[in-house]
Amino acid sequence: MTDFRALARAWTYKTFYRLPGRWRRRIVRTFQPTYTIGAVAIVRDPQLSRILLLRQPPGAGWSLPAGLMDRGETPAQCAARELGEETGIKLPAERMRPATPNAVVHTRGQWVDMVFEAEVEPDVELVVDAAEVIEAAWHRLDNLPPLTVSTSALLAHYDIGPYRDYPEVREA
């Protein structure tokens, strides 16, 4: 039985690699899990005591500036673009430092957040995109407002927020 499986597996791979490249890609994309890639910006003031949070529709909790990557865009470019679109803070991608960990994989939702950190002066003018953001504001790390569940889980990776003492949340 084992020899038959080995032969069948070898035949399958040999046949697969004879297919045109676009067919192979389509087969792989059909049977492999796919992940959506986004970028998140954790923006702090220079004293590192506050972070910038957004309240977005429907307004049930506060979150971080974030969004999905565009084709051909690097994660740092995406984080800088989303920060600019959602808050009016324009930073070059080079000012977006990879956080540690830089990639947070959400296995239940099959998405990956590439997380970046930046520091900006808290007196910078915040200009929100009214269609996407209700409000943007600085919040002290020791007195955060109610956060969305996904934001709480993400911030736990950086020992911030209400879930920071629950390592099992980091696996969700």
N, C-alpha and C positions, 0 to 999 in steps of 0.2 A: 504494500500500500504506500509506503514512504517513497519508494522508487518512482511510482506512478505520479505522485504529487510533485516530486522534484522534476520529472520530465515535463509534466504539464506546465509547471511554473517556467521552466527554461523555454519551452515553446511559446508561451504567452509573451515573455519579454522579447524574444527574438522577433516575433510577429509585430509587437508594439513598435519596436525601433525601426522596422521597415516602413512604417506608415509615414506619410508626409508630416512635417513638423506642426502645421496648423491643426491636423487631426489629433496628433498626440496631445497638444495643448488643450484642445477641447475635451478630450477624454479625461485628462488630469483635472481640469476645472470642474467637470461634471461629478467626479467621484471624490475629490479631496475637499475638505472643509475650507471655506474661504474666510478671510478676515478683512474687516473694514479697518483702515488705518486713519487715525486722527492725530491731531497735535493739541497739547494742552500747555497753557502758560501759567506758571505760578509766579506772580509778580509781587515782590516785596518792597517795602520802603528800605532805605539804607540802614536804618537801625535794626532791621529784620524783626520788628515786633508786630508788623501788620502785613496783611495780604489784601490784594485787590480781588473782590468778589462781584459777581453779577447776579441780578435777579432777572430771569427770563420768563416769558409766558410759559405756562400759566401762572408763574409766580409762587409756586408751592415751596420753594427753597432756593438758597443761594448756590451758585456754581462758579467755576473758573472760566476764563476766556478759553475757548476751544472750538475746534471745527474739523471737518474732513479735509484731507489733502486733495489738491487738484492734481491732475495729470502733469507729470514733469516737475512737480514742486518737491523740494526737500522738506522733511519734517520741521526743521528750524524756520524755513521760509513760511510754512503754513502757520506755525505758532505766532510768528511776527505779524503775518497778514491778519489772522483772526484777532489778535490783540488790537491792531489798528482799526479793523472794521467794527469791533464791538465796543471799544472804549475811546477811540480817537488817539491812543498812544502809539505813535509811529516809532518803531525801533528797527534798526537793521537786523537781519537774521543773525549776524555775527554776535550780537549782544544777547542772543538766546543761548544760555549755557545748558547743556544736557544735564538733567537731574539724575540723581542716583537712587533708584534705578531709572534708566532713561525710558525703557519700554515697560508698560504695564499691560499684561495680557488678560483680557476679560473672557475667560473660557465659556461662560454661560451665554454671553451675548455675541461671541465670536468677533470681538474687535480688539484692536491694539491701540493704546494711547501712547504716543511718543511725548514725554513730558520734558519741558524746558523751564528754566528759572531765569528771572531777570530782576534787576533792581531799578526802580525809578523814584525820583523825588515825589513825595506824597502831595506836593502842591501843584503837580501837573494837572492841567485842565482835562477833565473827563467829558468826552462827547459821545454819548451812546447812540447807537443805531436804533431808533424808536421801533422799528419793525421787528427787531431781533432781541432787544434788550430793554427791560423796563427801567432798570436802575443799575448803576455801578458805584461802588463805595469801598473805602478802606475799612478793614475790620481787624481789631486786635486779635492776636493768636490765642490769648487767654480769655477771650469773650466773643467767640464766633456766633453769628446768627444761625438760625436753623438752615442746615445744608441739605441739598438733595442727597439721596442715598448713594448714588454713584460718585458724587463729589466727596462724600465722607469716606467711602471705601478707597478712593484714589489717594486722598490726603493721608490716610492711615499709613501708606507706604513711606511717607516722609515724616512720620511721628507728629502729625498735625490733626487736630479735630477730634470729634467724639469717639471715633473707632480706633484711635491710635494704640489703645491698650488691648486690642483684640486681634492677635495675629491671624486668626482664622478668617477674618474678613478680607485680608490681603489675598487670599486664594480664590475669592469669588470672582 
